[in-house]
Amino acid sequence: MGNPKSKPHPDITQVKIIQNRNNFPISWLNKQGFCEYGMYLENVKGVKAKPTGAMIEGTCEHGILELKFREDAEPATFNEMLETSRTTEILSRELPVMSVNYGIRGFIDEVWMTPDEFIIIDDKPGNIAYPSSINQIYGYCLAFKDSIKDKRTIIASLRERSTDNIYWSSYFDDGAEKHIIKNINRIHQLLNGIREYIPTKNPKKCRKCRFNSFCDRKAHF
């Protein structure tokens, strides 16, 4: 996977300009499902808010898993892993992926590469397959598929963090691809000012949001 030159967006944090196109983190596909206006407050307005306990815990657990993986892992380039996986099953963690074509990038928690398929895994707290979580894992699948140009089947999976419990799994088929491209295109329209960021209408989400005290679009009962 290449690493094309990039520069930060002049007005929107976390967005990079790569080959004259906006490129945003794939995790935004999850945030989009929670509340688009929260994305606006954080990345356009520049509102600063402390990370939640769940965010801190997730970062720590990811770090621990990565350290354990590296203890036994054999160093290899991505192309070497891809070639090896044509004859045997291998595992990679925190795999960086980027699609210049779709303007997305991120790190996949875990990828199982086998001679027949790729299993893309995203670790989540709990075991509920929220639509926003599914959108995020589909985003990783799309970026992975666009990067490797390989005909093997891709399977999207959600796993309960710190366990082996795969609680949701689905083939990344044409329907899933069309669905996530539509969501990705909407975020690019938001970044380009073509559409407006829509706040959630769910008061429960507002109460949990770390930008609650800064928000002027809070939902009410």
Number of C-alpha atoms within 10 A of each C-alpha: 13 8 9 9 9 15 12 14 16 9 12 17 14 14 22 22 17 20 14 10 16 21 25 25 17 24 19 21 26 19 17 23 17 21 20 20 22 26 20 19 17 16 16 15 13 13 14 12 13 9 10 12 9 10 11 11 13 17 11 12 13 16 13 12 14 16 12 10 15 12 8 8 12 7 9 11 8 14 11 10 17 17 12 16 19 15 12 12 15 16 15 19 18 17 13 15 23 26 21 19 13 19 23 26 22 21 16 23 21 19 21 16 24 19 16 14 17 23 21 24 23 24 23 16 15 10 15 13 16 12 12 18 21 22 25 25 28 28 32 28 27 23 24 25 20 16 16 13 8 13 9 14 15 21 20 24 24 24 23 18 17 14 9 9 12 15 13 16 17 14 15 20 13 8 9 18 14 12 13 20 16 10 16 22 13 17 22 19 14 16 20 11 10 11 12 15 20 15 20 19 14 14 13 12 15 22 14 10 17 16 20 15 11 13 16 11 14 19 15 10 6
